[in-house]
Amino acid sequence: MTIETITLAPGYTISRVAKGNWQLAAKHGAPYAQDDAVEDMRRFVEAGINAFDCADHYVGVEDTIGLFRRRYPELGKQLRVSTKYTPDIELIPHLTRRDVETAVDTSLQRLGVEQLDLVQFHWWDYEVPGCVQAMQWLQEFQKAGKIAHLGTTNFNVARLREIVDGGVTLLTNQLQYSLLDRRPENGMVELCRQHGIQLLCYGTVAGGFLSDKWLGQPSPPPPFENRSLIKYRLIIEEFGGWEAYQALLRALDTIAKKHGSSIAAVAARYVLDRPQVAAALVGAKDARHLDETLAIFSLRLDAEDLASLGALSDAAPGPAGDCYDIEREKDGTHARIMQMNQNTHGAPAHIDMSPPIAAIGARS
């Protein structure tokens, strides 16, 4: 088996499947021992997965990757880490250049590097001005050598265009993209194609909902085990509800059996083959599913497979609109599960793992 790679820029080559690390964040779900996380990271890098994704507000994750680098320095040299700069929602109305530099320096210290590979910028509230200015400050720190490459995450088409028009050169844009959520096709893919911006896609297996585990199963009652399950259970409702989702799983299962593969691998491969997609992020708290993840590279979907999956996805009523717009609706069900002040205040002492009940009742 050959590990597929892509060169995003000179000297910056990554595996086309990246290890997402949100599930290691404090308060995401049940805690996971840092030493165990480091050993799992070792297994991924040794297998050829050299792309790791994290964020400043994934509490504890940058530190864990930094520990991995110190413990396994030779493997650490192979690693390419995309992190994020996510200023807290309480900070953005009065964000300063110094705030941005402090965040960059903090990520450098946590990750144990002299230059950040890729910083992806997120802005919580479009009604608060300043996101283009913040990106321009990041570009200043890029020119100063603290950052190699710049990207964005969770912007819609209009706001991403503002950043590009503001003179910022972007290497990547990270967004949610899956058979359950094809909002990137509503203009974002084309905008990124025009500007040579590559897509890094999370949610490709919907926090594990696009897997053999859920085929034929009833809708799980709350509380859920972790925040990924809450988030993607809400996306399933946007897609059409539990029965529409189960029909998609059955189609995925038929294709998986045809190729001797798995539902998760087929779902990730579908996204990986979409235009402008550089890499699929697969959330991995540990290495239990490493072999299944590697199977994505040996899978090839044919025209019949794509037509079958596309028809089901096309028939779905949603999620509708632009990228991340429903997640930004203030007091909406998707926005209410977000933690928007983790850098300043840390994760709350308790997180309710029950999704908004009204959001998952009608179609389930």
C-alpha positions in Angstrom: 0.0 0.0 0.0 1.3 3.5 -0.9 0.6 6.5 1.3 -0.9 9.2 -0.9 0.8 12.6 -0.4 0.3 16.1 -1.8 2.8 18.9 -2.0 1.0 22.1 -0.9 4.1 24.3 -1.2 7.8 23.7 -1.8 9.1 21.7 1.2 5.6 21.2 2.5 4.3 17.7 1.6 1.6 16.0 3.7 -0.2 12.7 3.7 -3.7 13.0 2.1 -5.2 11.7 5.2 -4.5 13.7 8.3 -4.9 12.8 12.0 -7.4 15.1 13.5 -6.9 15.6 17.2 -10.0 17.4 18.5 -11.0 14.3 20.4 -7.9 14.6 22.6 -8.9 18.1 23.7 -9.8 18.6 27.4 -13.6 18.4 28.0 -14.2 17.0 24.5 -15.3 13.8 26.2 -13.7 11.2 28.6 -10.1 12.2 29.4 -7.3 10.3 27.7 -3.8 9.8 29.2 -1.2 12.0 27.5 1.4 9.2 27.4 -1.1 7.0 25.6 -1.9 9.8 23.1 1.9 10.2 22.4 2.3 6.5 21.7 -0.7 6.6 19.4 0.9 9.5 17.5 4.0 7.5 17.1 2.0 4.7 15.4 0.4 7.1 13.0 3.7 8.7 12.0 5.5 5.4 11.6 2.6 4.2 9.4 3.1 7.3 7.1 0.4 9.7 8.4 2.6 12.8 8.8 -0.2 15.4 8.8 -1.6 16.3 12.3 -4.3 18.9 12.8 -4.8 20.8 16.1 -5.7 24.2 17.4 -4.8 26.7 20.1 -8.3 26.2 21.6 -8.1 22.4 21.6 -7.0 22.6 25.3 -3.9 20.5 25.8 -3.4 19.1 22.3 -0.6 21.4 21.2 1.3 20.5 24.4 0.8 16.8 23.7 2.2 17.1 20.1 5.1 19.0 21.6 5.7 16.2 24.0 5.6 13.7 21.1 8.3 15.8 19.3 10.6 15.8 22.3 10.1 12.1 23.0 10.5 11.0 19.3 12.7 13.7 17.7 13.4 11.8 14.5 9.7 11.1 13.9 9.0 14.7 14.9 11.0 15.9 11.9 8.6 14.1 9.6 5.6 15.7 11.2 3.6 18.5 9.5 1.3 20.2 12.0 -1.6 22.5 11.0 -2.8 24.4 14.0 -5.4 27.2 14.4 -5.6 30.7 15.7 -9.0 31.1 17.3 -9.3 34.3 19.3 -12.0 34.0 22.0 -15.3 35.6 21.2 -15.0 37.9 24.2 -11.6 39.1 22.9 -12.4 39.8 19.2 -14.1 43.2 19.7 -10.8 44.7 21.0 -8.3 42.4 19.5 -4.8 43.9 19.1 -1.7 43.0 17.1 0.0 42.1 20.4 -2.8 39.6 21.2 -2.2 37.9 17.8 1.5 37.7 18.4 1.1 36.3 21.9 -1.1 33.5 20.5 1.4 32.7 17.8 4.3 32.6 20.4 2.2 30.4 22.7 1.6 27.9 19.9 5.3 27.9 19.1 6.2 27.2 22.7 3.6 24.5 23.1 4.6 22.7 19.9 8.3 23.1 20.5 9.2 24.6 17.1 10.8 27.7 15.8 8.3 28.1 13.0 4.6 27.0 12.8 3.9 24.9 9.7 0.4 26.2 9.0 -1.8 28.5 11.0 -5.5 28.4 10.2 -7.5 31.4 11.3 -11.1 31.3 12.7 -13.4 34.2 13.6 -16.5 33.6 15.7 -18.7 36.5 14.9 -19.0 38.3 11.5 -20.9 41.2 13.1 -17.7 42.1 14.9 -15.3 43.8 12.5 -11.6 43.0 12.4 -11.1 39.5 10.9 -9.3 40.8 7.8 -7.0 43.0 10.0 -6.2 39.9 12.2 -5.3 37.9 9.1 -3.0 40.7 7.9 -1.3 40.7 11.3 -0.8 37.0 10.9 0.7 37.6 7.5 3.2 40.1 9.2 4.3 37.3 11.5 4.6 35.0 8.6 7.0 37.4 6.9 8.9 37.6 10.2 9.5 33.9 10.0 7.2 32.7 12.8 4.7 31.1 10.5 5.4 29.2 7.2 2.0 29.1 5.7 -1.5 30.7 6.4 -4.9 29.2 6.0 -8.5 29.7 7.2 -11.1 27.6 8.8 -14.9 27.8 8.8 -15.4 31.0 6.7 -18.1 31.4 4.2 -17.6 32.5 0.6 -18.2 36.2 1.1 -15.8 36.4 4.1 -13.1 34.3 2.5 -13.2 36.6 -0.5 -12.8 39.6 1.8 -9.6 38.0 3.2 -8.2 37.3 -0.2 -9.1 40.7 -1.5 -7.3 42.1 1.6 -4.0 40.9 0.1 -3.6 37.7 2.2 -2.2 34.7 0.4 -3.9 31.5 1.7 -2.5 28.0 1.2 -5.5 26.1 2.6 -9.1 26.5 3.9 -10.3 23.9 6.4 -14.0 23.2 6.4 -16.6 20.5 7.1 -17.2 18.3 4.1 -18.9 14.9 3.9 -21.7 12.9 2.3 -23.8 14.4 5.0 -22.7 17.9 4.4 -21.9 19.2 0.9 -22.1 22.9 1.6 -18.6 23.5 0.3 -20.1 22.9 -3.2 -22.3 26.0 -2.9 -19.5 28.3 -4.1 -16.6 27.6 -1.8 -14.9 25.0 -4.0 -15.0 27.3 -7.0 -13.7 30.3 -5.0 -10.8 28.2 -3.7 -10.1 26.8 -7.2 -9.8 30.4 -8.6 -7.3 31.4 -5.9 -5.3 28.1 -5.7 -6.5 27.4 -2.2 -6.5 23.7 -1.2 -9.2 22.2 1.1 -8.5 20.4 4.3 -11.8 18.6 5.2 -13.0 17.6 8.6 -16.1 15.7 9.5 -15.5 13.3 6.6 -16.8 10.4 8.8 -19.0 12.6 10.9 -17.4 11.9 14.3 -17.8 8.2 13.7 -21.4 8.2 12.6 -20.3 7.3 9.1 -19.1 3.8 10.1 -20.1 0.2 10.4 -20.9 0.7 14.1 -24.1 2.6 13.4 -25.6 0.6 10.5 -29.1 -0.6 11.4 -28.9 0.9 14.9 -31.6 3.1 16.5 -30.9 6.8 17.2 -28.9 7.0 20.4 -30.5 8.7 23.4 -28.6 11.5 25.1 -26.3 12.2 26.9 -23.7 11.5 24.3 -20.2 10.3 24.9 -18.4 13.3 23.4 -19.0 16.6 21.7 -18.4 15.2 18.2 -21.4 13.0 18.5 -23.6 15.9 19.6 -22.3 18.0 16.6 -22.8 15.4 14.0 -26.1 14.1 15.4 -27.4 17.6 14.6 -26.0 17.4 11.1 -27.8 14.2 10.6 -31.1 16.0 11.3 -30.2 18.7 8.8 -29.5 15.8 6.3 -33.1 14.6 6.7 -33.1 12.6 9.9 -32.2 9.2 11.2 -33.9 7.2 8.4 -32.3 9.2 5.6 -29.0 8.7 7.3 -29.6 5.0 7.6 -30.3 4.8 3.9 -27.0 6.4 3.2 -25.3 3.9 5.5 -26.8 1.0 3.7 -25.6 2.4 0.3 -22.1 2.9 1.8 -22.2 -0.6 3.2 -23.0 -2.1 -0.2 -20.1 -0.3 -1.8 -17.8 -1.2 1.1 -18.6 -4.9 0.7 -18.1 -4.7 -3.1 -14.5 -3.4 -2.5 -13.7 -5.4 0.7 -13.6 -2.1 2.6 -15.5 -0.3 5.3 -18.2 2.4 5.5 -15.8 4.9 7.1 -13.2 4.3 4.4 -15.7 4.7 1.6 -17.1 7.9 3.1 -13.6 9.4 3.5 -12.5 8.4 0.0 -15.6 10.0 -1.5 -14.5 13.4 0.0 -10.9 12.9 -0.8 -11.8 12.5 -4.5 -13.7 15.8 -4.7 -12.2 18.8 -6.5 -9.8 21.0 -4.6 -9.6 18.6 -1.7 -6.0 18.1 -0.5 -6.6 16.0 2.6 -9.3 14.4 4.6 -9.0 14.8 8.4 -10.0 11.7 10.3 -10.6 12.2 14.0 -8.6 9.8 16.0 -8.4 9.8 19.7 -6.3 6.6 19.6 -4.8 4.2 17.1 -7.5 1.5 17.2 -8.8 2.5 13.8 -5.4 3.1 12.2 -5.6 0.1 9.8 -9.1 1.2 8.7 -7.7 4.7 8.2 -4.9 3.4 6.0 -7.4 1.4 4.0 -8.6 4.7 2.5 -5.4 4.8 0.4 -6.0 1.5 -1.3 -9.7 2.2 -2.1 -10.9 3.4 -5.5 -14.5 4.3 -6.1 -16.0 3.7 -9.6 -18.6 5.7 -11.5 -21.4 3.5 -10.2 -20.4 4.0 -6.6 -20.2 7.8 -7.0 -23.6 7.9 -8.7 -25.2 5.9 -6.0 -23.8 8.0 -3.2 -24.4 11.3 -5.1 -28.0 10.5 -5.6 -28.7 10.0 -1.9 -26.7 13.1 -1.0 -28.4 15.2 -3.6 -31.8 14.2 -2.3 -31.1 15.5 1.2 -32.8 18.8 2.2 -29.6 20.0 4.0 -27.5 21.2 5.5 -28.3 24.1 3.3 -26.5 27.4 2.6 -22.9 28.4 2.9 -20.1 26.8 4.9 -20.6 27.1 8.7 -23.5 29.6 8.4 -25.9 27.5 10.5 -23.2 27.1 13.1 -23.1 30.9 13.4 -26.8 31.4 13.9 -26.9 33.0 17.4 -29.0 31.0 19.8 -29.4 28.3 17.1 -29.0 24.7 18.0 -25.6 24.3 16.4 -24.2 27.4 18.0 -25.3 26.5 21.5 -22.9 23.5 21.6 -19.9 25.7 20.8 -17.2 26.6 23.3 -16.1 30.1 22.2 -13.8 31.2 25.1 -11.5 28.3 25.7 -8.2 30.3 25.3 -9.1 32.9 27.9 -11.1 30.9 30.3 -10.4 27.3 29.5 -13.0 24.7 29.1 -16.0 24.9 31.4 -16.0 22.6 34.4 -19.0 20.7 33.1 -20.3 20.2 29.6 -23.8 19.0 29.0 -23.5 16.1 26.5 -27.2 16.2 25.7 -28.0 17.9 22.4 -30.8 20.4 22.1 -33.8 17.9 22.2 -36.0 20.0 19.9 -33.5 19.7 17.2 -33.5 15.9 17.0 -37.1 15.0 17.4 -39.2 15.6 14.4 -37.5 13.4 11.8 -35.8 10.8 13.9 
